Amino acid sequence: MLDPFDAEEGAAVAITETVVIKPNEQLWVQWGEPGSLGAFRTSSPIVVGTRRYKIPKREVALNIGKGLPVYYEAVGPDGPLRSEILQLKVMALDQGKLPVIQCSHVVYQNGQEAVVNWPDVPPEGLKLTLKPWPLIMLDQHIRIVVSGHTTMGVREWVAVEKRPLAPQELVAGICGTDNLTVPKSWLADLIPDQGFVVSVYVSFDSGITWPNSPNFRTLHLVFSVQ
């Protein structure tokens, strides 16, 4: 298994020196299924004359939470000779190491309870921001959902609906340059003193697959009319 936090600058595939490569053969490393998103193939070692091959961080990030084949081929006049295939699992990102989405106009009571007081909410609503995370890439898509309790049951506000990241967000973070808000009119329908949450979902493969539950830490808030 590969912890993506150990590959923030990319991964490396090492071929043991006991593997015999003939003078008329060239060694190729294959990362992922050829032709698939996040696949990579190289014959250039990190240092000439060695057998360590760099896998770019983009190809690591595109495979977060997935399994993929890794192998090498010795290509000569008689065609390629393939090694045994290693089935590698790239782990999901550890939520404990990821930034938590932040909400404006939050006060903390009892040292830890995050509260939003209705009188403090400006007319434009509450602003949400999320700092950049390790291995953040343009290939990733994001969804942000706010949910809370009303007299009619649980109600959701979709702040961001499965859109790709913008170039500036790789540096500024999500909503770092936008006025992304939770409308005051939506907050007005919440039951006072009930909790509401902000959930973040990130697809690491251009929106092809999405987690069933938030894969970033959820922000828990209490709505107060005081």
Residue pairs with C-beta under 8 A, 6 or more apart in sequence:
1 88
1 89
1 90
1 91
2 11
2 60
2 88
2 89
2 90
2 91
3 91
3 94
4 60
4 61
4 64
4 90
4 91
4 93
4 134
4 135
5 93
5 94
5 97
5 134
7 55
7 57
7 60
7 135
8 57
8 134
8 135
9 57
10 54
10 55
10 56
10 57
10 60
11 54
11 55
11 57
11 60
12 46
12 52
12 53
12 54
12 55
13 29
13 31
13 52
13 53
13 55
13 70
13 72
14 51
14 52
14 53
15 27
15 29
15 51
15 52
15 53
15 72
16 51
17 51
19 51
19 72
19 74
19 83
21 27
21 74
22 74
22 76
24 76
24 77
25 74
25 75
25 76
25 81
26 43
26 74
26 75
26 76
27 43
27 51
27 72
27 73
27 74
27 75
28 41
28 42
28 43
28 72
28 73
28 74
28 75
28 80
29 41
29 42
29 43
29 53
29 70
29 71
29 72
30 39
30 40
30 41
30 69
30 70
30 71
30 72
30 73
31 39
31 40
31 41
31 55
31 59
31 68
31 70
32 38
32 39
32 40
32 59
32 63
32 68
32 69
32 70
33 39
33 68
33 69
34 41
37 62
37 205
37 206
37 208
38 58
38 59
38 62
38 63
38 66
38 68
38 205
39 59
39 68
40 55
40 56
40 59
42 53
42 54
42 55
44 53
45 51
45 52
45 53
46 52
46 53
46 54
57 135
57 137
58 137
58 139
60 90
60 135
61 135
61 137
61 139
61 140
61 204
62 137
62 139
62 204
62 205
62 206
63 90
63 204
63 205
64 90
64 91
64 92
64 93
64 135
64 204
65 90
65 91
65 92
65 93
65 204
65 211
65 215
66 89
66 90
66 205
67 87
67 88
67 89
67 90
68 87
68 88
68 90
69 85
69 86
69 87
69 88
70 85
70 86
70 87
70 88
71 82
71 83
71 84
71 85
71 86
72 82
72 83
73 80
73 81
73 82
73 83
74 80
74 81
75 81
92 215
93 133
93 134
93 135
93 215
95 215
95 216
95 217
96 217
97 134
98 133
98 134
98 216
98 217
99 130
99 131
99 132
99 133
99 173
99 216
99 217
100 216
100 217
100 219
101 128
101 129
101 130
101 144
101 174
101 198
101 200
101 216
101 217
101 219
102 128
102 129
102 130
102 131
102 219
103 114
103 116
103 126
103 127
103 128
103 182
103 198
103 219
103 221
104 126
104 127
104 128
104 129
105 116
105 117
105 120
105 121
105 122
105 126
106 114
106 115
106 116
106 221
107 114
107 115
107 116
107 117
107 120
108 114
108 115
109 115
113 222
114 219
114 220
114 221
114 222
115 221
115 222
115 223
115 224
116 126
116 187
116 221
116 222
116 223
116 224
117 224
117 225
117 226
118 187
118 192
118 223
118 224
118 225
118 226
119 226
121 184
121 187
122 184
123 184
124 179
124 181
124 184
125 181
125 182
125 183
125 184
125 186
125 187
126 181
126 182
126 184
126 187
127 175
127 179
127 180
127 181
128 144
128 159
128 174
128 175
128 180
128 181
128 182
128 198
129 173
129 174
129 175
129 176
129 180
130 144
130 173
130 174
130 175
130 200
130 216
131 173
132 169
132 170
132 171
132 172
132 173
133 216
136 165
136 169
136 170
137 165
137 170
137 204
138 164
138 165
138 167
138 170
139 164
139 204
139 205
139 206
140 164
140 165
140 202
140 203
140 204
140 206
141 162
141 163
141 164
141 165
141 202
141 203
141 206
141 207
142 160
142 162
142 163
142 165
142 174
142 200
142 201
142 202
142 203
143 158
143 160
143 161
143 162
143 163
143 200
143 201
143 202
143 203
143 210
144 158
144 159
144 160
144 174
144 180
144 198
144 199
144 200
144 201
145 156
145 157
145 158
145 159
145 198
145 199
145 201
146 156
146 157
146 158
146 159
146 182
146 186
146 196
146 197
146 198
146 199
147 154
147 155
147 156
147 157
147 196
147 197
147 199
148 154
148 155
148 187
148 190
148 191
148 194
148 195
148 196
148 197
148 223
149 155
149 190
149 191
149 194
149 195
149 196
150 189
150 190
150 191
151 189
151 191
155 186
155 189
155 190
157 182
157 183
157 186
159 180
159 181
159 182
159 198
160 174
160 180
162 203
162 207
162 210
164 206
164 207
165 174
168 176
168 177
169 176
169 177
174 180
182 198
187 223
190 196
190 223
191 223
192 223
192 224
192 225
193 222
193 223
193 224
193 225
194 222
194 223
195 220
195 221
195 222
195 223
196 221
196 222
196 223
197 218
197 219
197 220
197 221
198 218
198 219
198 221
199 214
199 216
199 218
200 214
200 215
200 216
200 217
200 218
201 210
201 211
201 214
201 215
201 216
202 211
202 215
202 216
203 209
203 210
203 211
